[in-house]
Amino acid sequence: MTLSLRGRLLIGVISLVAVGLLVSDIATYLTLQGSLLGRIDEQLTKRATVDTARTALANYPLCQRRGPASATSFDVGTITELIDPDGTVVAFCGAQVFGAPLSAARPVLPKSLPNAGPDTPAQPYTVEGRGGVSQYRMTDWPEGSFGGRFVIFAVPLTPVQSTLSQLLILEALIGAGVLAATALLAFLIISIGLRPLQKMGAVAQDIAAGDLTRRVEPSTPKTEIGRLGLALNGMLSQIEAAFEERTESNTRLRRFIADASHELRTPLTSIRGYSELLRRGASKSPTDAGLARRRIEEESVRMSVLVDDMLLIARLDQGRPLEKESVDLQAIARDAAADARAVAPQREITLSAPAQVVVEGDDTRLRQVLGNLVRNAIVHTPSQTAIEIAVTTVDGVGRMSVADHGPGLQTAELDRIFEPFYRADPSRSRDSGGAGLGLSIVSAVVSAHGGHVTVSETSGGGATFEVELPLHTTL
């Protein structure tokens, strides 16, 4: 049978108290027994004992007629006997209450008597009794004045036994009371002490049922249970965060798969349609055949670019290492500005890169980052909108920024702008707006370089994208 923690603690406390009481009672009993017997032994071994016994036996006839109360001062029931070496009782004297009949109680003598020498009492010892007395404490010695006969002097142990019996009863009653009080008090203390654990158990059941927002109490560093509560709450926070992260990850994965499928379906549908056109007879019309082949090639290229972009994002998310070399952001910014002026000559494109800014990273991917940001500004702003490109160092990091003065972004769009396949303008066609992977690639590449990218509102309207990268350090 499995006991509860409360039961085990209660049994443990009661057992410890019971063992303590038992040891204390035994020690008290033995101490009192030794004390009482010691007093009797001290009386038996005194020189006065020899004189008392000699006097009592010398008045043997008087002892027989009037009782030994007048002949001895020992306790009632004390026996004095004079015996021959063969054990025959020559004289007897017993201390009794005045006027009471002589008792038949006698000690049962051993087969051989200890002999400490003439007129010297032997070391006291215990013998059995008869005639209503169960035990005697006695001594003996050869008495020279009586012709070498032995004197027996025995004191009944009935008062000692009565006192010890009363002590046992008293100890039993006190022990039972102490155990009962201890059990009740221990039950109350343990119940109060385990109440926080019961609360934790109830909260744990709610958490197991799926409510990860619950927290256990108490949670304080002052007590052991409180420190356990702190540890559990910390663990629950991590578990809750892990579940939220997993939920968000699954949501992003499902959205990514759905968006990727949607993006791939368009070129695949186009390729299949133009393939059907060729199969049904577009070859008879050179114009239709040329259009079909061109569109199939264009859609294949678009699909290849889309797949390459998705593969790049996947590899960066997996932590695939990039090339590590010294890269000058100033040179990248100059090339990006020149490319933008060639693509959009009608725009005012300014560059501010007064000095070299060297970082460690992949030159090709960093060019792709700035190229995507510039292309994003060109595609998503009116044709006459100015674009500003800048490269600086701020607080020990290299910064590239692309600012435009277009319509800007809404607050809700700022949180999702770097998600794969996300378009701030859902109505934008894929031909003009792309697949929505450009900024996702920017975020993934920058994170792989140990930096971060942010977007904010441009002063006067528009959007500003800033990329911060750690500067290259020379050991």
C-alpha positions, 0 to 999 in steps of 0.5 A: 500500500502506498502512503501519502506524503502526509501519512509518511510524515505523520508516521515518522513523527509519531515513531520518533516520539514513541522511540524517544518516550520508550528510551526515556521510560526505560532510562527512568525505570532503570534509574529509579530501580537502581536508586531504590535497590542502592538504598537497600544495599547501603542499609544491608552492608552497614556495620549497624546491620550486624549489630541490629541482627545480633541484638534481634537474635540475642533476644530471640525468645522476646522476639518470638513472644512480642514480635521483632518490632521492638528488636529491629528498626528495619522495614516491616517484613524484614527477616533475620535468621540464624542457621546452622551450616546444614541449613537448619534454622536455629533462631528467627526474628521478623519485623512486623506491625505491632500486635500483628501475627507473625508472617509466614513469608520467608526468603528461599535460600540458595544452595550455597551462601556467599561468605565475605568473612566473619561478621562481614555482610556479603554483597547483597543479592536478590532471592525468591520469596514465599509466603506472600513475598515474591522477592527479597534482597538479602545478605549473610555472614558467619557470626562468631558469637554464635559458634560460626553459624550463619546470620541471614538478613533479608529485606522484602522488595515488595515496596520497591516492586510496588513503586516500580509498578506504579511508575510503569502505569504512570509512564504508560498513561503519560506516553499514551497521552503524549503520543495522542497529543503529538499525533493531533498536533503533527497532523495539524502542522503537516496539513498546514505545511502541505497546503501550498503543495496541494495548491500547486497540485491543483494548478498543475492539473489545470496546466496539464489540462492545457491552461499554460497561463496559470502559475503556482503559489507561493513563489518566494525565495524565503521558503523551500516550497516558495523556491520550488514555486519560483522554479516551476513558474520559470519552467512554465514560462519557458514552456508557454513561450516554447508552445507559442513559438511552436504555434507561431512557427507552425502558422508561419510554415503553413502560410509559407507553404500556402503562399509558395504553392500559390506563387508557384501555381501561376507560372506552372499554370502559364507553362501548362497553358502555353504547352497545350497551345503548342500541342494543339497547333500553335506550331502552324502559326509562327507568331503564336508559337514564338509567343508560347515559347517565350512565355514558357521560358519567362515563366520557367525563369520566374519559377527558377528565381522563386525556387532559388529565393525560397531555397536561400531563405531555408538555408539561412534559417538552417544556419548554413555558413556564409562566406567570410571576407572583408566587404566595403559597404561604401563600394556596394552602395556606389554600385547599387546607386549606379544600378538604380540610376540606370533602371530609373533615370527619371528619379533623383537618387542620392548617395551619402557614403563619405568613408569606407565602412568595412564589415566581415561577410558575404559580398554577394549576399550583402549586395543582394540585400542593398539591391533588394531594398533599392528595388523595393523603393523603386517598385513601391513608390511613384516614378518621380519619388526620390531615393536616398542611399547612405552608409555610415558607422554608428556606435561601432556598427556599420549602417546602410539605409535606403529612404524613400518619400513615397506613401510609406507603410501602415503600422500593421504592415510594419510587423509583417513586412519581412515575412515571406510572400507578404505584400503591403499592397495585396492588389499589386500584380506579381509582374510589378511587385514580385513574389514578396520574398525580397525583404524576407531575404534581406532579413535572413541575410542580415541575421546570418551576418549577426546584424538586424534590419529595421523599418521606420517612417521617413521624416516627411513621409515614406519608409526608411530601411536601416541595416546594421552590421558588426564592423570587421575587427582586425586581430 
